[in-house]
Amino acid sequence: MVCASEGGHLAIINSYVEAQILKELFAKYPEHEISARHKNLAHVGFYDWGERGVWSTIHGQSLREAGYESWAKGQPDNATDGEYCGGMFRDALLDDIWCYHTAPFICEKKPESLFHYNYDNN
C-alpha cells in the first residue's frame, strides 16, 4: 500500500544486474536500523496466490519472463503452508514469505511518473 500511495508498486526484479542494485540498496539499511520482524528479507513484487508453485510478478509475468528467478537454496519452501508472497534476501536471492509478516520492502516507479517542476515558468 505504501508503494501504491507513492505512485509505484513493489519492485519487480528483471535481471541479475537489477538484483545487484537492489542488494546494494538493501545493504544501506543495516539490521539494527530495521524494526520489522524480518531484517534480512525484503518484500518484492511477486507472489503465488493461485495455482501453488506458479510464481508471478504483480503484473502477471512468470519470474522467468520477468528476467530473474534466482532462488536461495531450498526455496521456495512454503515452510508453513502460507508463504505466498515474494521476498529477496540481502544477497539478492529470492524467498517465499508470509504476506502479512513485517519486513522491509522495495518499491519502484517509472521515472516519467516523477514530478517535474518547470523552473522557467514559475
N, CA, C and O atoms as CSV, one atom per row, in Angstrom:
chain,resi,resn,atom,element,x,y,z
A,1,MET,N,N,0.822,-1.196,0.000
A,1,MET,CA,C,0.000,0.000,0.000
A,1,MET,C,C,0.868,1.263,0.000
A,1,MET,O,O,0.503,2.271,-0.604
A,2,VAL,N,N,2.011,1.202,0.677
A,2,VAL,CA,C,2.891,2.365,0.694
A,2,VAL,C,C,3.394,2.654,-0.713
A,2,VAL,O,O,3.399,3.805,-1.150
A,3,CYS,N,N,3.815,1.617,-1.417
A,3,CYS,CA,C,4.299,1.818,-2.786
A,3,CYS,C,C,3.210,2.453,-3.648
A,3,CYS,O,O,3.472,3.411,-4.375
A,4,ALA,N,N,1.995,1.923,-3.569
A,4,ALA,CA,C,0.882,2.450,-4.371
A,4,ALA,C,C,0.576,3.893,-4.004
A,4,ALA,O,O,0.273,4.706,-4.878
A,5,SER,N,N,0.653,4.216,-2.719
A,5,SER,CA,C,0.346,5.591,-2.308
A,5,SER,C,C,1.364,6.588,-2.849
A,5,SER,O,O,1.088,7.785,-2.932
A,6,GLU,N,N,2.542,6.090,-3.216
A,6,GLU,CA,C,3.573,6.954,-3.779
A,6,GLU,C,C,3.663,6.834,-5.301
A,6,GLU,O,O,4.616,7.315,-5.915
A,7,GLY,N,N,2.658,6.187,-5.903
A,7,GLY,CA,C,2.604,6.082,-7.359
A,7,GLY,C,C,3.454,4.971,-7.943
A,7,GLY,O,O,3.802,5.007,-9.123
A,8,GLY,N,N,3.789,3.990,-7.132
A,8,GLY,CA,C,4.625,2.888,-7.615
A,8,GLY,C,C,4.032,1.543,-7.261
A,8,GLY,O,O,2.822,1.410,-7.076
A,9,HIS,N,N,4.890,0.555,-7.168
A,9,HIS,CA,C,4.499,-0.798,-6.793
A,9,HIS,C,C,5.727,-1.506,-6.236
A,9,HIS,O,O,6.841,-0.995,-6.346
A,10,LEU,N,N,5.531,-2.671,-5.643
A,10,LEU,CA,C,6.669,-3.434,-5.173
A,10,LEU,C,C,7.599,-3.724,-6.342
A,10,LEU,O,O,7.149,-3.982,-7.459
A,11,ALA,N,N,8.883,-3.680,-6.080
A,11,ALA,CA,C,9.884,-3.852,-7.137
A,11,ALA,C,C,9.795,-5.227,-7.779
A,11,ALA,O,O,9.636,-6.246,-7.106
A,12,ILE,N,N,9.902,-5.221,-9.090
A,12,ILE,CA,C,9.986,-6.450,-9.872
A,12,ILE,C,C,11.413,-6.541,-10.377
A,12,ILE,O,O,11.896,-5.635,-11.056
A,13,ILE,N,N,12.087,-7.629,-10.048
A,13,ILE,CA,C,13.482,-7.790,-10.431
A,13,ILE,C,C,13.526,-8.369,-11.844
A,13,ILE,O,O,13.033,-9.470,-12.088
A,14,ASN,N,N,14.118,-7.622,-12.763
A,14,ASN,CA,C,14.120,-8.015,-14.171
A,14,ASN,C,C,15.456,-8.546,-14.681
A,14,ASN,O,O,15.552,-8.950,-15.840
A,15,SER,N,N,16.479,-8.553,-13.845
A,15,SER,CA,C,17.778,-9.046,-14.304
A,15,SER,C,C,18.717,-9.232,-13.123
A,15,SER,O,O,18.453,-8.753,-12.020
A,16,TYR,N,N,19.810,-9.930,-13.367
A,16,TYR,CA,C,20.850,-10.091,-12.347
A,16,TYR,C,C,21.405,-8.722,-11.960
A,16,TYR,O,O,21.650,-8.460,-10.782
A,17,VAL,N,N,21.602,-7.859,-12.941
A,17,VAL,CA,C,22.147,-6.523,-12.675
A,17,VAL,C,C,21.210,-5.750,-11.746
A,17,VAL,O,O,21.659,-5.132,-10.781
A,18,GLU,N,N,19.916,-5.785,-12.038
A,18,GLU,CA,C,18.960,-5.091,-11.181
A,18,GLU,C,C,18.956,-5.692,-9.778
A,18,GLU,O,O,18.848,-4.964,-8.791
A,19,ALA,N,N,19.072,-7.014,-9.686
A,19,ALA,CA,C,19.128,-7.669,-8.375
A,19,ALA,C,C,20.323,-7.158,-7.574
A,19,ALA,O,O,20.220,-6.951,-6.365
A,20,GLN,N,N,21.445,-6.957,-8.241
A,20,GLN,CA,C,22.638,-6.458,-7.550
A,20,GLN,C,C,22.443,-5.017,-7.082
A,20,GLN,O,O,22.944,-4.633,-6.025
A,21,ILE,N,N,21.727,-4.231,-7.854
A,21,ILE,CA,C,21.434,-2.845,-7.445
A,21,ILE,C,C,20.540,-2.855,-6.209
A,21,ILE,O,O,20.764,-2.081,-5.279
A,22,LEU,N,N,19.531,-3.723,-6.189
A,22,LEU,CA,C,18.659,-3.818,-5.020
A,22,LEU,C,C,19.424,-4.344,-3.814
A,22,LEU,O,O,19.175,-3.921,-2.685
A,23,LYS,N,N,20.349,-5.259,-4.047
A,23,LYS,CA,C,21.217,-5.766,-2.976
A,23,LYS,C,C,22.006,-4.618,-2.348
A,23,LYS,O,O,22.096,-4.516,-1.125
A,24,GLU,N,N,22.577,-3.756,-3.190
A,24,GLU,CA,C,23.338,-2.598,-2.699
A,24,GLU,C,C,22.423,-1.628,-1.942
A,24,GLU,O,O,22.814,-1.080,-0.911
A,25,LEU,N,N,21.224,-1.422,-2.449
A,25,LEU,CA,C,20.257,-0.551,-1.774
A,25,LEU,C,C,19.902,-1.111,-0.399
A,25,LEU,O,O,19.888,-0.370,0.584
A,26,PHE,N,N,19.618,-2.403,-0.319
A,26,PHE,CA,C,19.254,-3.054,0.934
A,26,PHE,C,C,20.414,-2.966,1.935
A,26,PHE,O,O,20.188,-2.805,3.134
A,27,ALA,N,N,21.643,-3.069,1.446
A,27,ALA,CA,C,22.822,-3.025,2.321
A,27,ALA,C,C,22.960,-1.677,3.034
A,27,ALA,O,O,23.621,-1.594,4.069
A,28,LYS,N,N,22.354,-0.638,2.502
A,28,LYS,CA,C,22.420,0.684,3.130
A,28,LYS,C,C,21.603,0.757,4.426
A,28,LYS,O,O,21.694,1.740,5.163
A,29,TYR,N,N,20.811,-0.274,4.701
A,29,TYR,CA,C,19.959,-0.313,5.884
A,29,TYR,C,C,20.333,-1.530,6.735
A,29,TYR,O,O,19.762,-2.607,6.564
A,30,PRO,N,N,21.290,-1.360,7.648
A,30,PRO,CA,C,21.736,-2.481,8.472
A,30,PRO,C,C,20.625,-3.004,9.385
A,30,PRO,O,O,19.661,-2.303,9.692
A,31,GLU,N,N,20.794,-4.257,9.807
A,31,GLU,CA,C,19.794,-4.913,10.656
A,31,GLU,C,C,19.367,-4.068,11.840
A,31,GLU,O,O,18.175,-3.966,12.129
A,32,HIS,N,N,20.325,-3.457,12.533
A,32,HIS,CA,C,20.000,-2.725,13.760
A,32,HIS,C,C,19.137,-1.483,13.506
A,32,HIS,O,O,18.590,-0.919,14.453
A,33,GLU,N,N,19.004,-1.050,12.253
A,33,GLU,CA,C,18.166,0.099,11.926
A,33,GLU,C,C,16.758,-0.292,11.476
A,33,GLU,O,O,15.928,0.571,11.191
A,34,ILE,N,N,16.496,-1.594,11.416
A,34,ILE,CA,C,15.208,-2.083,10.920
A,34,ILE,C,C,14.400,-2.624,12.100
A,34,ILE,O,O,14.881,-3.468,12.857
A,35,SER,N,N,13.180,-2.134,12.247
A,35,SER,CA,C,12.347,-2.552,13.374
A,35,SER,C,C,11.373,-3.674,13.009
A,35,SER,O,O,10.606,-4.113,13.865
A,36,ALA,N,N,11.385,-4.135,11.792
A,36,ALA,CA,C,10.458,-5.175,11.341
A,36,ALA,C,C,10.878,-6.544,11.877
A,36,ALA,O,O,12.008,-6.733,12.326
A,37,ARG,N,N,9.953,-7.484,11.819
A,37,ARG,CA,C,10.209,-8.865,12.257
A,37,ARG,C,C,11.367,-9.474,11.462
A,37,ARG,O,O,12.279,-10.073,12.031
A,38,HIS,N,N,11.315,-9.313,10.159
A,38,HIS,CA,C,12.371,-9.841,9.284
A,38,HIS,C,C,13.316,-8.693,8.947
A,38,HIS,O,O,12.881,-7.654,8.451
A,39,LYS,N,N,14.569,-8.872,9.208
A,39,LYS,CA,C,15.548,-7.815,8.985
A,39,LYS,C,C,16.453,-8.090,7.786
A,39,LYS,O,O,17.127,-7.188,7.289
A,40,ASN,N,N,16.463,-9.326,7.331
A,40,ASN,CA,C,17.351,-9.712,6.239
A,40,ASN,C,C,16.585,-10.188,5.012
A,40,ASN,O,O,17.132,-10.865,4.141
A,41,LEU,N,N,15.320,-9.823,4.962
A,41,LEU,CA,C,14.448,-10.229,3.870
A,41,LEU,C,C,13.523,-9.062,3.554
A,41,LEU,O,O,12.914,-8.487,4.457
A,42,ALA,N,N,13.416,-8.714,2.286
A,42,ALA,CA,C,12.546,-7.611,1.883
A,42,ALA,C,C,11.443,-8.124,0.967
A,42,ALA,O,O,11.669,-9.005,0.139
A,43,HIS,N,N,10.249,-7.565,1.125
A,43,HIS,CA,C,9.148,-7.868,0.214
A,43,HIS,C,C,9.463,-7.259,-1.148
A,43,HIS,O,O,9.889,-6.107,-1.238
A,44,VAL,N,N,9.252,-8.036,-2.203
A,44,VAL,CA,C,9.354,-7.543,-3.575
A,44,VAL,C,C,8.130,-8.027,-4.345
A,44,VAL,O,O,7.310,-8.766,-3.801
A,45,GLY,N,N,7.999,-7.617,-5.608
A,45,GLY,CA,C,6.753,-7.758,-6.337
A,45,GLY,C,C,6.473,-9.052,-7.066
A,45,GLY,O,O,6.314,-9.050,-8.286
A,46,PHE,N,N,6.409,-10.161,-6.343
A,46,PHE,CA,C,5.915,-11.401,-6.948
A,46,PHE,C,C,5.164,-12.201,-5.899
A,46,PHE,O,O,5.302,-11.948,-4.702
A,47,TYR,N,N,4.370,-13.165,-6.345
A,47,TYR,CA,C,3.501,-13.913,-5.435
A,47,TYR,C,C,3.103,-15.246,-6.043
A,47,TYR,O,O,3.367,-15.521,-7.213
A,48,ASP,N,N,2.464,-16.064,-5.223
A,48,ASP,CA,C,1.933,-17.372,-5.613
A,48,ASP,C,C,0.544,-17.490,-4.996
A,48,ASP,O,O,0.337,-18.298,-4.090
A,49,TRP,N,N,-0.408,-16.693,-5.477
A,49,TRP,CA,C,-1.724,-16.658,-4.867
A,49,TRP,C,C,-2.696,-17.659,-5.455
A,49,TRP,O,O,-3.671,-18.023,-4.797
A,50,GLY,N,N,-2.461,-18.109,-6.657
A,50,GLY,CA,C,-3.407,-19.024,-7.298
A,50,GLY,C,C,-2.909,-20.448,-7.256
A,50,GLY,O,O,-2.887,-21.075,-6.197
A,51,GLU,N,N,-2.517,-20.952,-8.387
A,51,GLU,CA,C,-2.018,-22.316,-8.503
A,51,GLU,C,C,-0.690,-22.432,-7.764
A,51,GLU,O,O,0.258,-21.719,-8.092
A,52,ARG,N,N,-0.606,-23.296,-6.797
A,52,ARG,CA,C,0.596,-23.429,-5.975
A,52,ARG,C,C,1.797,-23.834,-6.818
A,52,ARG,O,O,1.729,-24.730,-7.659
A,53,GLY,N,N,2.900,-23.135,-6.558
A,53,GLY,CA,C,4.138,-23.405,-7.277
A,53,GLY,C,C,4.303,-22.570,-8.531
A,53,GLY,O,O,5.314,-22.684,-9.224
A,54,VAL,N,N,3.313,-21.725,-8.834
A,54,VAL,CA,C,3.389,-20.852,-10.003
A,54,VAL,C,C,3.592,-19.422,-9.500
A,54,VAL,O,O,2.647,-18.766,-9.061
A,55,TRP,N,N,4.816,-18.960,-9.569
A,55,TRP,CA,C,5.169,-17.639,-9.058
A,55,TRP,C,C,5.076,-16.621,-10.178
A,55,TRP,O,O,5.629,-16.822,-11.260
A,56,SER,N,N,4.376,-15.531,-9.916
A,56,SER,CA,C,4.145,-14.490,-10.918
A,56,SER,C,C,4.464,-13.126,-10.328
A,56,SER,O,O,4.365,-12.912,-9.120
A,57,THR,N,N,4.846,-12.211,-11.203
A,57,THR,CA,C,5.044,-10.834,-10.761
A,57,THR,C,C,3.677,-10.195,-10.559
A,57,THR,O,O,2.653,-10.754,-10.951
A,58,ILE,N,N,3.673,-9.030,-9.948
A,58,ILE,CA,C,2.406,-8.338,-9.729
A,58,ILE,C,C,1.777,-7.872,-11.034
A,58,ILE,O,O,0.632,-7.421,-11.041
A,59,HIS,N,N,2.519,-7.978,-12.148
A,59,HIS,CA,C,1.977,-7.644,-13.471
A,59,HIS,C,C,1.604,-8.895,-14.262
A,59,HIS,O,O,1.262,-8.802,-15.441
A,60,GLY,N,N,1.668,-10.072,-13.620
A,60,GLY,CA,C,1.215,-11.304,-14.252
A,60,GLY,C,C,2.250,-12.075,-15.040
A,60,GLY,O,O,1.913,-13.097,-15.638
A,61,GLN,N,N,3.488,-11.635,-15.067
A,61,GLN,CA,C,4.539,-12.383,-15.765
A,61,GLN,C,C,5.093,-13.476,-14.861
A,61,GLN,O,O,5.096,-13.334,-13.638
A,62,SER,N,N,5.560,-14.562,-15.461
A,62,SER,CA,C,6.304,-15.541,-14.673
A,62,SER,C,C,7.643,-14.900,-14.309
A,62,SER,O,O,8.064,-13.936,-14.949
A,63,LEU,N,N,8.304,-15.426,-13.296
A,63,LEU,CA,C,9.612,-14.871,-12.928
A,63,LEU,C,C,10.589,-15.007,-14.100
A,63,LEU,O,O,11.401,-14.113,-14.338
A,64,ARG,N,N,10.513,-16.101,-14.813
A,64,ARG,CA,C,11.389,-16.302,-15.976
A,64,ARG,C,C,11.131,-15.232,-17.034
A,64,ARG,O,O,12.072,-14.660,-17.584
A,65,GLU,N,N,9.854,-14.963,-17.319
A,65,GLU,CA,C,9.516,-13.914,-18.291
A,65,GLU,C,C,10.004,-12.545,-17.826
A,65,GLU,O,O,10.437,-11.724,-18.634
A,66,ALA,N,N,9.929,-12.307,-16.522
A,66,ALA,CA,C,10.371,-11.025,-15.980
A,66,ALA,C,C,11.889,-10.884,-16.067
A,66,ALA,O,O,12.400,-9.767,-16.147
A,67,GLY,N,N,12.616,-12.003,-16.053
A,67,GLY,CA,C,14.055,-11.956,-16.247
A,67,GLY,C,C,14.914,-12.316,-15.060
A,67,GLY,O,O,16.139,-12.233,-15.143
A,68,TYR,N,N,14.293,-12.726,-13.927
A,68,TYR,CA,C,15.101,-13.089,-12.760
A,68,TYR,C,C,14.346,-14.099,-11.912
A,68,TYR,O,O,13.238,-13.828,-11.448
A,69,GLU,N,N,14.948,-15.256,-11.712
A,69,GLU,CA,C,14.330,-16.286,-10.869
A,69,GLU,C,C,15.380,-17.056,-10.074
A,69,GLU,O,O,15.355,-18.286,-10.027
A,70,SER,N,N,16.292,-16.332,-9.455
A,70,SER,CA,C,17.362,-16.948,-8.679
A,70,SER,C,C,16.930,-17.111,-7.216
A,70,SER,O,O,16.980,-16.164,-6.431
A,71,TRP,N,N,16.511,-18.316,-6.875
A,71,TRP,CA,C,16.030,-18.618,-5.533
A,71,TRP,C,C,17.189,-18.975,-4.615
A,71,TRP,O,O,18.192,-19.532,-5.061
A,72,ALA,N,N,17.054,-18.659,-3.343
A,72,ALA,CA,C,18.004,-19.112,-2.337
A,72,ALA,C,C,17.898,-20.634,-2.242
A,72,ALA,O,O,16.870,-21.212,-2.596
A,73,LYS,N,N,18.953,-21.275,-1.768
A,73,LYS,CA,C,18.969,-22.736,-1.649
A,73,LYS,C,C,17.780,-23.205,-0.807
A,73,LYS,O,O,17.535,-22.694,0.286
A,74,GLY,N,N,17.053,-24.181,-1.335
A,74,GLY,CA,C,15.906,-24.746,-0.628
A,74,GLY,C,C,14.622,-23.940,-0.738
A,74,GLY,O,O,13.619,-24.278,-0.108
A,75,GLN,N,N,14.645,-22.889,-1.524
A,75,GLN,CA,C,13.474,-22.025,-1.678
A,75,GLN,C,C,12.898,-22.178,-3.084
A,75,GLN,O,O,13.638,-22.520,-4.006
A,76,PRO,N,N,11.636,-21.941,-3.272
A,76,PRO,CA,C,10.629,-21.650,-2.254
A,76,PRO,C,C,10.282,-22.922,-1.477
A,76,PRO,O,O,10.228,-24.010,-2.051
A,77,ASP,N,N,10.050,-22.784,-0.192
A,77,ASP,CA,C,9.753,-23.966,0.620
A,77,ASP,C,C,8.355,-23.965,1.214
A,77,ASP,O,O,7.912,-24.978,1.756
A,78,ASN,N,N,7.646,-22.832,1.118
A,78,ASN,CA,C,6.306,-22.735,1.704
A,78,ASN,C,C,6.317,-23.424,3.066
A,78,ASN,O,O,5.494,-24.293,3.354
A,79,ALA,N,N,7.272,-23.011,3.888
A,79,ALA,CA,C,7.611,-23.693,5.128
A,79,ALA,C,C,6.425,-24.044,6.008
A,79,ALA,O,O,6.408,-25.113,6.617
A,80,THR,N,N,5.462,-23.190,6.085
A,80,THR,CA,C,4.332,-23.451,6.982
A,80,THR,C,C,3.003,-23.291,6.260
A,80,THR,O,O,2.015,-22.862,6.855
A,81,ASP,N,N,2.980,-23.635,4.984
A,81,ASP,CA,C,1.759,-23.582,4.182
A,81,ASP,C,C,1.085,-22.218,4.268
A,81,ASP,O,O,0.044,-22.066,4.906
A,82,GLY,N,N,1.677,-21.256,3.634
A,82,GLY,CA,C,1.085,-19.929,3.624
A,82,GLY,C,C,2.049,-18.858,3.170
A,82,GLY,O,O,1.695,-17.679,3.160
A,83,GLU,N,N,3.250,-19.231,2.799
A,83,GLU,CA,C,4.226,-18.262,2.327
A,83,GLU,C,C,3.989,-18.012,0.834
A,83,GLU,O,O,4.640,-18.607,-0.024
A,84,TYR,N,N,3.047,-17.122,0.552
A,84,TYR,CA,C,2.616,-16.907,-0.824
A,84,TYR,C,C,3.094,-15.598,-1.426
A,84,TYR,O,O,2.743,-15.284,-2.564
A,85,CYS,N,N,3.888,-14.825,-0.692
A,85,CYS,CA,C,4.415,-13.578,-1.232
A,85,CYS,C,C,5.909,-13.705,-1.483
A,85,CYS,O,O,6.584,-14.578,-0.938
A,86,GLY,N,N,6.400,-12.808,-2.323
A,86,GLY,CA,C,7.795,-12.865,-2.715
A,86,GLY,C,C,8.688,-12.015,-1.840
A,86,GLY,O,O,8.308,-10.936,-1.385
A,87,GLY,N,N,9.882,-12.528,-1.616
A,87,GLY,CA,C,10.873,-11.797,-0.854
A,87,GLY,C,C,12.249,-11.936,-1.471
A,87,GLY,O,O,12.499,-12.815,-2.296
A,88,MET,N,N,13.134,-11.049,-1.051
A,88,MET,CA,C,14.521,-11.071,-1.508
A,88,MET,C,C,15.422,-10.967,-0.280
A,88,MET,O,O,15.285,-10.039,0.517
A,89,PHE,N,N,16.342,-11.916,-0.129
A,89,PHE,CA,C,17.326,-11.851,0.940
A,89,PHE,C,C,18.352,-10.769,0.620
A,89,PHE,O,O,18.393,-10.253,-0.497
A,90,ARG,N,N,19.168,-10.433,1.594
A,90,ARG,CA,C,20.198,-9.404,1.409
A,90,ARG,C,C,21.196,-9.761,0.308
A,90,ARG,O,O,21.834,-8.876,-0.262
A,91,ASP,N,N,21.335,-11.055,0.008
A,91,ASP,CA,C,22.252,-11.463,-1.064
A,91,ASP,C,C,21.583,-11.459,-2.440
A,91,ASP,O,O,22.170,-11.921,-3.418
A,92,ALA,N,N,20.363,-10.941,-2.515
A,92,ALA,CA,C,19.567,-10.799,-3.741
A,92,ALA,C,C,18.960,-12.107,-4.233
A,92,ALA,O,O,18.425,-12.155,-5.340
A,93,LEU,N,N,19.032,-13.167,-3.436
A,93,LEU,CA,C,18.365,-14.412,-3.811
A,93,LEU,C,C,16.932,-14.374,-3.297
A,93,LEU,O,O,16.643,-13.750,-2.276
A,94,LEU,N,N,16.048,-15.042,-4.008
A,94,LEU,CA,C,14.613,-14.985,-3.729
A,94,LEU,C,C,14.180,-15.964,-2.647
A,94,LEU,O,O,14.824,-16.987,-2.413
A,95,ASP,N,N,13.073,-15.624,-1.992
A,95,ASP,CA,C,12.484,-16.442,-0.938
A,95,ASP,C,C,10.976,-16.241,-0.979
A,95,ASP,O,O,10.479,-15.249,-1.513
A,96,ASP,N,N,10.257,-17.202,-0.403
A,96,ASP,CA,C,8.820,-17.014,-0.202
A,96,ASP,C,C,8.612,-16.595,1.244
A,96,ASP,O,O,9.315,-17.058,2.142
A,97,ILE,N,N,7.645,-15.718,1.463
A,97,ILE,CA,C,7.417,-15.136,2.786
A,97,ILE,C,C,5.916,-14.989,3.014
A,97,ILE,O,O,5.145,-14.833,2.067
A,98,TRP,N,N,5.516,-15.041,4.271
A,98,TRP,CA,C,4.132,-14.758,4.610
A,98,TRP,C,C,3.829,-13.322,4.197
A,98,TRP,O,O,4.620,-12.421,4.477
A,99,CYS,N,N,2.727,-13.104,3.555
A,99,CYS,CA,C,2.378,-11.771,3.064
A,99,CYS,C,C,2.192,-10.765,4.186
A,99,CYS,O,O,2.482,-9.583,3.999
A,100,TYR,N,N,1.721,-11.196,5.337
A,100,TYR,CA,C,1.443,-10.257,6.417
A,100,TYR,C,C,2.626,-10.044,7.364
A,100,TYR,O,O,2.534,-9.220,8.274
A,101,HIS,N,N,3.723,-10.757,7.174
A,101,HIS,CA,C,4.882,-10.538,8.046
A,101,HIS,C,C,5.513,-9.184,7.759
A,101,HIS,O,O,5.681,-8.790,6.605
A,102,THR,N,N,5.853,-8.494,8.815
A,102,THR,CA,C,6.510,-7.207,8.632
A,102,THR,C,C,7.960,-7.427,8.224
A,102,THR,O,O,8.693,-8.203,8.837
A,103,ALA,N,N,8.339,-6.734,7.192
A,103,ALA,CA,C,9.694,-6.821,6.650
A,103,ALA,C,C,9.928,-5.555,5.842
A,103,ALA,O,O,8.975,-4.894,5.429
A,104,PRO,N,N,11.172,-5.221,5.619
A,104,PRO,CA,C,11.428,-4.110,4.699
A,104,PRO,C,C,10.779,-4.414,3.348
A,104,PRO,O,O,10.450,-5.566,3.065
A,105,PHE,N,N,10.599,-3.412,2.534
A,105,PHE,CA,C,10.051,-3.615,1.200
A,105,PHE,C,C,10.733,-2.640,0.261
A,105,PHE,O,O,11.228,-1.588,0.667
A,106,ILE,N,N,10.742,-3.019,-0.999
A,106,ILE,CA,C,11.394,-2.182,-2.010
A,106,ILE,C,C,10.361,-1.831,-3.072
A,106,ILE,O,O,9.752,-2.711,-3.680
A,107,CYS,N,N,10.176,-0.537,-3.285
A,107,CYS,CA,C,9.218,-0.052,-4.282
A,107,CYS,C,C,9.962,0.372,-5.543
A,107,CYS,O,O,11.165,0.633,-5.522
A,108,GLU,N,N,9.225,0.431,-6.621
A,108,GLU,CA,C,9.752,1.027,-7.850
A,108,GLU,C,C,8.647,1.818,-8.511
A,108,GLU,O,O,7.462,1.547,-8.316
A,109,LYS,N,N,9.051,2.796,-9.291
A,109,LYS,CA,C,8.095,3.553,-10.081
A,109,LYS,C,C,8.796,4.014,-11.346
A,109,LYS,O,O,10.022,4.119,-11.389
A,110,LYS,N,N,8.019,4.282,-12.355
A,110,LYS,CA,C,8.577,4.716,-13.633
A,110,LYS,C,C,9.161,6.117,-13.495
A,110,LYS,O,O,8.544,6.985,-12.878
A,111,PRO,N,N,10.329,6.346,-14.056
A,111,PRO,CA,C,10.940,7.679,-13.956
A,111,PRO,C,C,10.023,8.789,-14.468
A,111,PRO,O,O,10.023,9.891,-13.918
A,112,GLU,N,N,9.248,8.513,-15.509
A,112,GLU,CA,C,8.379,9.559,-16.050
A,112,GLU,C,C,7.234,9.914,-15.107
A,112,GLU,O,O,6.542,10.909,-15.322
A,113,SER,N,N,7.025,9.103,-14.058
A,113,SER,CA,C,5.968,9.428,-13.100
A,113,SER,C,C,6.441,10.413,-12.036
A,113,SER,O,O,5.633,10.901,-11.246
A,114,LEU,N,N,7.719,10.706,-12.007
A,114,LEU,CA,C,8.245,11.645,-11.027
A,114,LEU,C,C,7.800,13.053,-11.362
A,114,LEU,O,O,7.668,13.405,-12.534
A,115,PHE,N,N,7.572,13.848,-10.351
A,115,PHE,CA,C,7.128,15.220,-10.527
A,115,PHE,C,C,8.256,16.058,-11.109
A,115,PHE,O,O,9.379,16.030,-10.606
A,116,HIS,N,N,7.964,16.789,-12.151
A,116,HIS,CA,C,8.952,17.681,-12.754
A,116,HIS,C,C,8.447,19.116,-12.622
A,116,HIS,O,O,7.325,19.427,-13.020
A,117,TYR,N,N,9.262,19.961,-12.076
A,117,TYR,CA,C,8.900,21.362,-11.912
A,117,TYR,C,C,9.578,22.171,-13.002
A,117,TYR,O,O,10.786,22.050,-13.206
A,118,ASN,N,N,8.834,22.969,-13.682
A,118,ASN,CA,C,9.377,23.806,-14.738
A,118,ASN,C,C,9.833,25.122,-14.095
A,118,ASN,O,O,9.017,25.981,-13.763
A,119,TYR,N,N,11.131,25.258,-13.932
A,119,TYR,CA,C,11.683,26.447,-13.267
A,119,TYR,C,C,11.570,27.711,-14.140
A,119,TYR,O,O,11.624,28.826,-13.620
A,120,ASP,N,N,11.415,27.544,-15.436
A,120,ASP,CA,C,11.317,28.691,-16.325
A,120,ASP,C,C,9.967,29.395,-16.240
A,120,ASP,O,O,9.861,30.597,-16.486
A,121,ASN,N,N,8.940,28.627,-15.887
A,121,ASN,CA,C,7.570,29.161,-15.851
A,121,ASN,C,C,6.986,29.097,-14.453
A,121,ASN,O,O,5.902,28.545,-14.268
A,122,ASN,N,N,7.652,29.627,-13.496
A,122,ASN,CA,C,7.223,29.571,-12.100
A,122,ASN,C,C,5.736,29.537,-12.058
A,122,ASN,O,O,5.150,29.487,-10.976
